[in-house]
């Protein structure tokens, strides 16, 4: 459980870097993503999940 919480904390830190360093660029990217269709967002989510699973598999 400690490793899971540490991993979640690391995700939160990493996800916070972009809006902290470049808030205007982050805002524009969110607006662009919001204008995309559901299919494009699902594809981006799928690619992200598969990349994460692949990385976990490679690490272990």
C-alpha positions as CSV (number, residue, x, y, z in Angstrom):
1,X,0.0,0.0,0.0
2,X,2.9,2.4,0.7
3,X,4.3,1.9,-2.8
4,X,0.9,2.6,-4.3
5,X,0.5,5.8,-2.4
6,X,4.1,6.8,-3.3
7,X,3.3,6.2,-7.0
8,X,0.1,8.2,-6.7
9,X,2.0,11.1,-5.1
10,X,4.6,11.0,-7.8
11,X,1.9,11.1,-10.5
12,X,0.4,14.2,-8.8
13,X,3.8,15.9,-8.7
14,X,4.5,15.1,-12.4
15,X,1.1,16.3,-13.5
16,X,1.5,19.5,-11.6
17,X,4.7,20.5,-13.3
18,X,3.3,21.7,-16.6
19,X,0.5,23.9,-15.2
20,X,3.0,25.4,-12.7
21,X,5.7,26.2,-15.2
22,X,3.5,27.2,-18.2
23,X,-0.1,27.9,-17.1
24,X,-1.1,29.7,-20.3
25,X,0.2,26.9,-22.5
26,X,-1.5,24.3,-20.3
27,X,-4.8,26.3,-20.5
28,X,-4.6,26.3,-24.3
29,X,-3.9,22.6,-24.4
30,X,-6.9,21.9,-22.2
31,X,-9.1,24.0,-24.4
32,X,-7.8,22.2,-27.5
33,X,-8.5,18.8,-25.9
34,X,-12.0,20.0,-24.8
35,X,-12.8,20.8,-28.5
36,X,-11.8,17.3,-29.7
37,X,-14.4,14.6,-30.2
38,X,-14.8,11.7,-27.8
39,X,-13.0,9.3,-30.1
40,X,-9.8,11.3,-30.1
41,X,-9.9,11.6,-26.3
42,X,-10.5,7.9,-25.9
43,X,-7.6,7.2,-28.3
44,X,-5.3,9.5,-26.3
45,X,-6.4,7.8,-23.1
46,X,-5.8,4.3,-24.6
47,X,-2.3,5.2,-25.8
48,X,-1.5,6.7,-22.4
49,X,-2.7,3.6,-20.5
50,X,-0.9,1.2,-22.9
51,X,2.3,3.2,-22.6
52,X,2.0,3.0,-18.8
53,X,1.4,-0.7,-18.8
54,X,4.3,-1.2,-21.2
55,X,6.6,0.9,-19.0
56,X,5.5,-1.1,-15.9
57,X,6.2,-4.3,-17.7
58,X,9.6,-3.1,-18.9
59,X,10.6,-1.9,-15.4
60,X,9.5,-5.2,-13.7
